[in-house]
Each structure stands twice: as C-alpha cells, then as structure tokens.
C-alpha cells in the first residue's frame, strides 16, 4: 500500500497567533511593539502637522467671519495650543527622544482640550458653547491622526472628558440640557474613535507579531543556508576548506589582487605529506586520518588574516593561501610550517626522508598573466615536484622568472 502524497505545510506567518482582549503582550514584546508603533506614528505625524495647520487657518477664518473681535480675543490661545504641536513635530522629525513622543502627544491633546474649554468659558458670545465641542478634536488627534497606543489615548481621553465636565458644570451660561447634549456628543465621538483605535491597534499588533515570526524564519533560513554552505565547502575529515571552496575563494582573491594591482601580495603554498601511503600501510587508515587532522591544525593555527585559508587539495595534499604579505614573509611562513610539522614528531618508520612525518612544499606568488586559480596552483605544483625530486622535506619557491629557489 503506497503512502499518500504529503501536502506541504506553509510556514506559520504569525497571523494566527492569539492577541489577548486587553492587547498587552509579554513585557519584552510589549516594549518592542511600542517602538514599532512609534516608528509608524512618526511618518504620520510629520505629514499630518500640515493638515493641522490648515485646520487652524480654517478655524481663524471662521472666527473672523463671525466676529473680528472674537478673533482678536482668541488668537493667542490658538498660538499657545499650537506650541506643543510644533514640539511633537520636532520630536517626530528628529527622532532624538522617541520615548518622549507619546507623553508629548498627550500634553498636546490636553493643551488643545483645555484651550478650547477655556475659550468657551471666557468668550462672551452666544455661540461660545460650540468651543466645548472642540474637545472632540484632541481625541481624534491621538486616536486617528497621531496614533499613539490605545492605553495612552484612553487615559488622556478620560482626562479630556473630565476637564469638559468641570467647565460645563461651572459655566452657568450653558443650560443643563445643552451641557448634557454637548457631553453626550463628545463622549459618543470619543467612544467611537477609541473603539476604532482598539481594532486598528489589534491589527497592528497582529502585523507586528507576524513580522517577528517571519524574521525568525528568515534568520533560521539564513543560518541553515550558512550551515549548508559551510558543509559544501568544508572537508569533513580535517575541517579545512575543500577543493571546491578553495577554487572559489582563491579565484576571488586573484581577481581582487589583479584589480587592485597587488600581484606581489598573494601566495599559494602547496604541500604534500612525504610517503603517506607507506604511513597508512604501516599504521592503518585510522592513524592516517588522525595524522591528517594533526597536520591540518598546524597551518590553521598559523594564519592570521580572515582572507587566508587552508584547503585540502587531494588525499594528502594541502594548500595554504596567504594574501596581503610580501615574498619574504610568505617564504618564511612556508619554512616555519615545514619545521613545525616535523617537530610534531609523528612516528613514520616507512619514510625515507626522516623517521617522523614530514612534508614537501612548493610555493609561488601571483604573477602577471595568471587569471585563474588552476594556473597559480599549477606553478605551485611545479615547485612541489621540484621539492620531491630534491629529496623531500624541502621548501622550494618558484619565482616570477620561473627559477626554483631552495629555501
């Protein structure tokens, strides 16, 4: 009985994560959400101040059409209420103190509400009570335009309604029934605005969580890709770069050196373990694998630059790539490498070069005419062949003129 095909499951998007009715997230997430919300609010605030300026201008125009004396009496209060609006715009534009943005918006809303109520209370005009209805504006400002968090908007809205009640209670010019109608109108508008704010913020929080989940997926995918890339370019036994990874990295270094005219600052050291087949025959392949690991650790511990690397080129052949150094330093590195591996003292009774494991080294630098990694490795291989022919456990440098130099 064959298995039925499995349906691919989509990655969770975060849109299915539950949001509590009170909207509060765990503390670390709540702090991140407030920062996310304020970044969203900043862009709205910067562009919305123009709309507020137009509303102020329209208000002054209406007042002047009703009574010039009314305009002369109230323009200072208009100017006073605009000062915190300008401060909010500055905080949003500069983003220097984001933690002050919500308190500044709250102060702005309270200032606008207080100035409208005071204007209604102090203005001697039959229609002065209309200014009380202006308490709707700061509530809309917080919940619809500037978009501060619901709890800030709710708290400040309650304060605005309290201020309205106090002014209506002490203003005996306004009949009780009219005061009740004004309070009902402002309260109903505040309630509708806050309910809309509640559902909008709920959607914002859902979107915030969805972005966090997707960011986690992206990070996991990036880590998985890095791990796969590392496995694809790493020799499983020694931990050195494998032949495929070596070709890519060396090719990139050659291209960079040629573009920046640094031909004399890139070197390839190709070394081979002397009589390694005899070592495996005498001590077994597990001992051979351990020998390879010990030898690989030596050049890895010697390199210092992030661009330099050690690669396993073949069975017992390795490559060390050095960049950003001069010829003498590269040659000295190669000779120190040969000496340190000999000093490991790994017994090798089958060697005809020494009674311990040794290596033969060929080294060359990047010269004019070389554009590919294979061409540079071929020159290093010629130097290595010369070192083997000279009795092994030797370092041979192939210079720019094609001359072999025994180190």
Secondary structure by P-SEA (a helix, b strand, c coil): ccccccccccccccccccccccccccaaaaaaaaaaaaaaaaaaaaaaaaaaaaaaaaaaaaaaaacaaaaaacaaaaaaaaaaaaaaaaaaaacccccaaaaaaaaaaaaaaaaaaaaaaccccccccccccaaaaaaaaacccccccaaaaaaaaaaaaaaaaaaaaacccccaaaaaaaaaaaaaaaaaaaaaaaaaaaaaaaaaaaaaaaaaaaaaaaaaaaaaaaaaacccccccccaaaaaaaaaaaaaaaaaacccccbbbbbbbccaaaaaaaaccaaaaaaaaaaaaaaaaacccccccccccccccbbbbbbccccaaaaaaaaaaaaaaaaacccccccccccccbbbbbbbbccccccccaaaaaaaaaaaaaaaaaacccbbbbbccccccccc
